Amino acid sequence: MKIAHITSVIPDKISGPKNSVTLLAKYLTKCGNYESIIFSTKSAFTFSFNGFKIHPISEMRIADYDFISLNGVYDLELMKCAREARKCKVKYAFSPRSGLMIRSLKKSFYKKIPFLFFNALNIYGAELIFFLTEEEKRGSLVIPVNRSAICGNIVDNTPSCIQGRKKKVIRFIGRLDINHKGLDILLGAISQASKELRESAWSVCLHGPDHRDGLKELKRIASRMGVDDIVSFHDAVFQDEKFKLLRESSIFIHTSRYEGQPQAVMEAMAYGNVILITPGTNMTSIVADANCGITCASSVEGVAEGILKLIRMPQNELRSMQSNAHDYARRRFSGESVANCFLNSLRSLGYEPRS
């Protein structure tokens, strides 16, 4: 069976779809009799990521494929592919990656709603909508397609066990986008919890690329609130450096206003971090099922309460949650598990691999 994965990624930028689509293709190929080819709507040349080649969309012929997986929503090239697939009678699925969530529509509302209106047939024509989490599905626009399925992202580097001694560090890794990532809420919460954070010698470390001078504004806010002795800001981290930091930290915090399924939270779980998230992170049910952290209200008071609850927690309870996070990630975020989920959804449409 020949599957085309189409996404909007570029060579010199790390993104969630770039990582997850290449890993899914890699593990589908390992399943045997499934050939996965990746195409980008944003690159004019072929490049590689995660050991998988990503080809320009100009090299693709829809009719050559048995199934098309479209990753994203707000890309005219994706919509052209959907239209061509309908014309060639090739079945296709969308993975909107939070693009249909009502919360995310509030951003650029007057651009997104007309886009969805004029491309409704392309979206409604999909055989499947792949949501990353149950929260994304529940929080999205109702799309009357035949089926929907939950098929999340992959963590490809989960260690066999939690190694090393954890430090009293609360860590965030992600783009320093103040509004999207809720970093204004986070700094306000740190200010409210600052007395106990200082007394118990906890620190908060934020790592990530700058976004529209967000770093400068965050430093200004931290200084004004008098918490620049607790909070530190660092450059973006990748691969081995990132995994080393995740091994050392005890708590991972993500206060996003909206997400699909943040890779950073999944990797933090894999490396044994207790998780503190807001509902917009879209992983509430996962954290609850894993019993590896808490979800707090998306407010300064709610996040402060969550921080205090965790730093007051006895060490044996923290260690138990850290172990739970790691065990859950090994079972549920593995490439084999996610690839099987994807293939089971295709089988529900009557697809079986060709021998």
C-alpha positions in Angstrom: 0.0 0.0 0.0 1.4 3.4 -1.0 0.7 6.3 1.3 1.5 10.0 0.6 2.0 12.2 3.6 1.7 15.9 2.7 2.7 18.6 5.1 3.8 22.3 5.2 7.4 22.1 6.4 10.6 23.8 5.4 14.3 22.5 5.7 15.6 25.1 8.2 12.9 25.2 10.8 12.0 22.6 13.5 8.3 22.0 13.9 5.9 19.5 15.4 4.6 18.3 12.1 8.1 17.9 10.7 9.0 15.6 13.5 5.8 13.6 13.9 5.1 13.1 10.2 8.6 11.8 9.4 8.5 9.5 12.5 5.1 8.1 11.5 6.3 7.4 8.0 9.4 5.7 9.4 7.4 3.3 11.6 4.7 2.7 9.0 7.5 1.5 6.6 8.8 -0.8 9.4 5.3 -2.4 9.5 5.9 -4.0 6.1 4.0 -3.7 2.8 3.4 0.0 3.5 5.3 2.5 1.5 5.3 6.0 2.9 6.4 9.0 0.8 6.5 12.6 2.3 5.9 15.8 0.4 6.2 19.4 1.5 4.0 22.2 0.1 6.7 24.7 1.2 10.0 23.4 -0.2 11.2 23.6 -3.7 13.8 20.9 -3.3 14.2 17.5 -1.5 15.7 17.4 2.0 16.0 14.9 4.8 14.8 14.9 8.4 14.8 12.0 10.9 16.4 9.9 8.2 13.4 10.3 5.8 13.4 12.3 2.5 10.8 15.0 2.1 10.1 15.9 -1.5 8.6 19.0 -3.1 4.9 18.8 -3.8 5.7 19.4 -7.5 7.0 15.9 -7.7 3.8 14.3 -6.7 1.0 12.6 -8.7 -2.0 11.9 -6.6 -3.2 9.1 -8.8 0.0 7.1 -8.0 -1.1 6.6 -4.3 -3.6 4.4 -2.5 -4.2 6.9 0.4 -3.3 10.5 1.1 -2.6 11.9 4.6 -2.9 15.7 4.7 -1.3 17.4 7.7 -2.7 20.8 8.5 -5.6 22.9 7.3 -4.7 26.5 6.3 -2.6 25.8 3.2 -4.1 26.2 -0.3 -1.7 23.5 -1.6 -3.2 21.0 0.8 -6.7 21.9 -0.4 -5.6 21.5 -4.0 -4.4 18.0 -3.1 -7.7 17.2 -1.5 -9.6 18.4 -4.6 -7.3 16.4 -6.9 -7.8 13.3 -4.7 -11.5 13.5 -5.0 -11.2 13.9 -8.8 -9.0 10.8 -8.9 -11.2 8.9 -6.4 -8.2 8.5 -4.0 -9.3 8.4 -0.4 -7.7 10.9 2.0 -7.6 12.1 5.6 -6.9 15.3 7.3 -4.9 15.8 10.5 -5.8 19.4 11.4 -3.2 19.6 14.2 -5.4 22.0 16.3 -6.4 24.0 13.2 -10.1 23.2 13.7 -10.1 24.0 17.4 -12.5 26.8 18.4 -9.8 28.3 20.6 -7.3 28.5 17.8 -9.9 30.0 15.4 -10.0 33.1 17.7 -6.5 33.9 16.3 -6.8 35.3 12.8 -10.6 34.6 12.9 -11.4 36.8 9.9 -8.9 34.9 7.7 -9.6 31.3 9.0 -13.4 31.3 8.8 -13.6 32.4 5.1 -10.9 29.9 4.3 -12.9 27.1 5.9 -16.1 28.2 4.2 -14.6 28.2 0.7 -12.8 24.9 1.3 -15.6 23.1 3.1 -16.0 20.5 0.3 -12.3 19.5 0.5 -12.6 19.0 4.3 -15.9 17.3 4.2 -14.7 15.0 1.5 -12.1 13.4 3.8 -12.7 9.8 4.8 -11.1 10.4 8.1 -10.1 13.2 10.5 -7.1 12.3 12.6 -7.1 14.2 15.9 -4.0 14.1 18.1 -5.9 13.9 21.4 -9.5 13.5 22.7 -9.3 17.1 23.9 -8.6 18.3 20.3 -11.5 16.3 19.0 -13.9 17.6 21.6 -12.8 21.2 21.2 -12.9 21.3 17.4 -15.6 22.3 14.9 -18.0 19.5 14.1 -17.0 18.1 10.8 -19.5 15.7 9.3 -17.0 13.2 7.8 -17.5 9.4 7.9 -15.1 8.8 10.8 -12.6 10.4 13.1 -9.8 8.7 15.0 -7.2 9.6 17.7 -3.7 9.2 16.4 -1.1 11.2 18.4 2.5 12.1 18.0 5.6 9.9 18.5 8.5 10.1 21.0 11.3 8.2 19.4 13.9 8.5 22.2 12.3 7.3 25.4 15.1 6.0 27.7 14.7 2.5 29.1 14.7 3.9 32.6 14.9 7.2 34.5 18.6 8.0 35.0 20.5 10.5 37.2 19.4 12.6 40.1 16.6 15.1 39.7 17.1 18.7 40.6 14.7 21.2 42.0 14.0 22.7 38.6 10.7 23.5 36.9 11.4 23.6 33.2 9.7 25.0 30.1 10.9 24.2 26.5 9.2 25.9 23.6 9.0 29.0 21.5 9.0 32.2 23.6 5.6 33.2 22.2 4.0 35.0 25.2 0.4 34.8 24.1 0.3 31.4 22.5 2.4 29.7 25.2 0.7 31.6 28.1 4.1 32.8 29.4 2.5 36.0 30.8 0.3 33.7 33.0 3.4 31.6 34.0 5.4 34.6 35.1 2.5 36.0 37.1 2.1 32.6 38.8 5.8 32.5 39.6 5.4 35.9 41.2 2.5 34.6 43.4 4.4 31.5 44.4 7.8 33.2 44.7 8.1 33.2 48.5 7.8 29.4 48.7 9.9 28.9 45.6 12.7 30.8 47.2 12.4 29.2 50.6 12.5 25.7 49.1 15.3 26.6 46.6 13.3 25.8 43.4 14.2 27.5 40.1 12.3 28.0 36.9 14.2 27.7 33.5 12.7 28.7 30.2 14.4 27.5 27.0 13.4 28.4 23.5 13.8 30.6 20.4 12.7 34.2 20.6 9.4 35.1 19.0 8.7 38.7 18.1 10.9 40.1 20.8 9.2 38.0 23.4 12.4 37.3 25.3 13.0 41.0 25.8 9.4 41.5 27.1 9.6 38.4 29.4 12.8 39.7 31.0 11.2 43.0 31.5 8.2 41.4 33.2 10.3 39.2 35.4 12.4 42.2 36.5 9.3 44.3 37.2 7.7 41.4 39.2 11.0 40.9 41.1 11.4 37.2 40.2 14.5 37.4 38.0 16.4 35.6 40.7 14.0 32.6 40.3 13.4 32.6 36.5 16.2 32.2 33.9 15.9 32.4 30.1 18.0 30.3 27.8 18.4 29.6 24.1 16.6 26.9 22.2 17.9 23.4 22.9 17.8 20.3 20.7 18.4 16.5 20.9 21.1 15.5 23.4 21.3 18.8 25.2 17.5 18.9 25.5 17.3 15.3 26.8 20.1 16.0 29.3 18.1 18.9 30.7 14.9 16.8 30.8 16.7 14.1 32.8 17.8 16.7 35.4 14.5 18.6 35.9 11.8 17.4 38.2 8.7 19.3 36.9 7.8 20.3 33.3 5.3 23.2 32.9 3.3 24.1 29.8 0.7 26.9 30.1 -0.4 27.2 26.5 -3.7 28.8 25.5 -4.1 26.3 22.7 -2.1 23.4 21.2 -2.5 20.1 19.2 -0.3 17.7 21.2 2.9 19.4 22.3 6.0 17.3 21.6 7.9 19.0 24.5 5.4 17.7 27.1 5.5 14.2 25.6 9.3 14.2 25.7 9.3 15.6 29.3 7.1 12.6 30.3 9.5 10.2 28.6 12.3 11.6 30.7 10.4 11.3 33.9 9.2 14.8 34.6 6.0 15.5 36.6 3.7 17.5 34.4 1.9 20.7 35.1 -0.3 21.9 32.3 -3.3 24.0 31.4 -6.4 22.7 29.5 -5.2 24.5 26.3 -2.3 22.1 26.2 -4.8 19.4 25.1 -3.2 16.7 27.2 -5.4 16.7 30.3 -6.8 13.2 29.8 -3.3 11.8 29.1 -1.8 13.3 32.3 -4.8 12.0 34.3 -4.6 8.5 32.7 -0.8 8.4 33.4 -1.2 9.8 36.9 1.9 11.9 36.3 0.9 15.4 37.2 -1.9 17.9 37.4 -4.0 20.2 35.1 -4.6 23.7 36.5 -6.8 26.5 35.5 -5.4 28.8 32.7 -5.0 31.7 35.1 -2.3 33.2 37.2 -4.0 32.0 40.4 -4.6 28.5 38.9 -1.0 28.0 37.8 0.4 29.4 41.0 -1.8 26.9 42.9 -0.5 24.1 40.8 3.1 25.1 41.3 2.7 25.2 45.1 0.9 21.9 45.2 3.8 20.2 43.4 6.7 21.7 45.2 4.9 20.9 48.5 4.5 17.3 47.5 6.6 14.7 49.4 9.5 13.4 47.4 8.2 9.9 47.3 5.0 11.1 45.6 7.0 13.1 43.1 9.2 10.1 42.3 6.1 7.9 41.8 4.6 10.4 39.3 8.0 10.7 37.5 8.0 6.9 37.1 4.4 6.9 35.9 5.2 9.6 33.3 8.1 7.6 31.9 6.2 4.3 31.9 3.2 5.8 30.1 5.4 7.4 27.4 7.2 4.1 26.7 3.8 2.4 26.2 1.7 4.9 24.4 4.0 7.3 22.6 6.2 4.7 20.9 6.4 4.6 17.1 5.0 1.1 17.0 1.9 2.1 19.0 1.1 5.2 17.0 1.7 3.4 13.6 -0.6 0.6 14.6 -3.3 3.2 15.6 -2.9 4.8 12.1 -3.1 1.4 10.3 -6.1 0.2 12.3 -7.9 3.3 11.2 -7.1 2.5 7.6 -8.2 -1.1 8.0 -11.6 0.3 9.2 -11.9 1.8 5.7 -11.2 -1.6 4.2 -7.5 -1.1 3.4 -5.1 -4.0 3.8 -1.4 -4.1 2.7 -0.6 -5.6 -0.6 1.6 -8.7 -0.3 
